[in-house]
């Protein structure tokens, strides 16, 4: 379960970095790139744990959780951009 939470934290860090570094017009595209990078990271983290039982479930939970974390942060960034203008 620790590996799943690590992937979620990495997804949050990636989303915040996209929010800080990417121009407003390109944030959605860079969120997709960030999510694309979370998938192999989740796979690698779960392989590194060395446990074979429940591997597919842990990878799926990592990826779906990362998607939700990045989605919530993306919605927050979108609303912040909308109301800051």
Secondary structure, 3 states (H helix, E strand, C coil): CHHHHHHHHHHHHHHHHHHHHCCHHHHHHHHHHHHHHHHHHHHHHHHHHCCCCCHHHHHHHHHHHHHHHHHHHHHHHHHHHHHHC
